[in-house]
């Protein structure tokens, strides 16, 4: 995954979407630490003018963590909440793809 592209996408997130994405980024054990370190300052800066979370923001975060409830929460999502959810999901997908491609030579010898 191209972190420059992801960083550019941070710049177009609304402050509320950036705040939701930051919260999810901090909690996700599957996103590489170096990605978190690279993206966290940009998300924090972008989200600095955001209001506090509302109940529908928490529902969006629950839908990110548990995709099975997404069909119930999509009805209540605002545009910025949807944008945050899709950004986080694409980041997770990129992390999975990067993890599957990064087989070290020593790892192959252990199998």
Wavefront OBJ file of the C-alpha trace (Angstrom):
o trace
v 0.000 0.000 0.000
v 1.261 3.438 -0.887
v 1.378 5.497 2.308
v 1.695 8.722 0.297
v -1.697 7.991 -1.247
v -3.193 7.185 2.164
v -1.697 10.384 3.612
v -3.294 12.407 0.810
v -6.629 10.787 1.644
v -6.242 11.957 5.257
v -6.159 15.525 3.972
v -9.624 15.198 2.404
v -11.288 13.629 5.449
v -13.564 15.940 7.382
v -12.470 16.678 10.966
v -15.129 14.291 12.327
v -14.119 11.531 9.885
v -10.468 12.040 10.853
v -11.380 11.755 14.546
v -13.239 8.482 13.961
v -10.381 7.156 11.808
v -7.828 8.145 14.466
v -9.756 6.329 17.173
v -9.967 3.190 15.043
v -6.327 3.399 13.944
v -5.162 3.523 17.560
v -7.171 0.419 18.470
v -6.369 -1.792 15.477
v -3.682 -4.423 16.147
v -3.575 -5.475 12.484
v -2.314 -2.165 11.112
v 1.488 -2.061 11.159
v 2.994 0.161 13.843
v 5.009 2.136 11.304
v 1.787 3.027 9.464
v 0.211 4.202 12.722
v 3.282 6.316 13.514
v 3.215 7.836 10.028
v -0.535 8.563 9.878
v -1.358 9.479 13.471
v 0.038 13.060 13.419
v -1.863 13.926 10.234
v -5.114 12.475 11.589
v -4.653 14.230 14.939
v -4.065 17.560 13.233
v -7.015 17.088 10.892
v -9.354 16.091 13.733
v -8.357 18.883 16.121
v -11.396 21.018 15.257
v -13.898 18.162 15.527
v -16.820 18.074 17.934
v -17.202 15.324 20.525
v -18.477 11.930 19.441
v -22.228 11.448 19.167
v -24.154 8.186 19.422
v -24.102 7.606 15.663
v -20.307 8.063 15.651
v -20.038 5.264 18.199
v -22.340 3.139 16.022
v -20.011 3.704 13.049
v -17.015 2.599 15.128
v -18.920 -0.499 16.229
v -19.708 -1.258 12.587
v -16.003 -1.020 11.728
v -15.129 -3.484 14.490
v -18.074 -5.802 13.824
v -19.019 -5.832 10.133
v -22.030 -8.028 10.888
v -23.928 -5.093 12.393
v -23.147 -2.760 9.492
v -26.485 -3.378 7.798
v -28.206 -1.835 10.831
v -25.851 1.101 11.231
v -25.622 2.174 7.571
v -29.069 3.732 7.794
v -27.863 6.188 10.421
v -24.438 7.005 8.995
v -23.697 10.503 7.836
v -21.488 11.154 4.839
v -18.454 11.839 7.031
v -19.040 8.703 9.114
v -19.253 6.608 5.951
v -16.089 8.245 4.641
v -14.265 7.386 7.885
v -15.505 3.782 7.827
v -14.449 3.274 4.223
v -11.032 4.867 4.872
v -10.364 2.569 7.834
v -11.581 -0.499 5.951
v -9.336 0.283 2.975
v -6.388 0.761 5.330
v -7.085 -2.627 6.917
v -7.329 -4.238 3.489
v -3.980 -2.694 2.534
v -2.423 -3.944 5.774
v -3.633 -7.486 5.073
v -2.245 -7.345 1.539
v 1.093 -6.010 2.764
v 1.295 -8.705 5.431
v 0.636 -11.477 2.913
v 3.384 -10.177 0.606
v 6.046 -9.674 3.265
v 7.289 -13.203 3.712
v 10.888 -13.047 4.803
v 13.330 -15.672 3.517
v 13.845 -16.946 7.076
v 10.089 -17.376 7.497
v 9.933 -19.716 4.518
v 12.660 -21.886 6.040
v 10.612 -22.377 9.229
v 7.655 -23.906 7.418
l 1 2 3 4 5 6 7 8 9 10 11 12 13 14 15 16 17 18 19 20 21 22 23 24 25 26 27 28 29 30 31 32 33 34 35 36 37 38 39 40 41 42 43 44 45 46 47 48 49 50 51 52 53 54 55 56 57 58 59 60 61 62 63 64 65 66 67 68 69 70 71 72 73 74 75 76 77 78 79 80 81 82 83 84 85 86 87 88 89 90 91 92 93 94 95 96 97 98 99 100 101 102 103 104 105 106 107 108 109 110 111
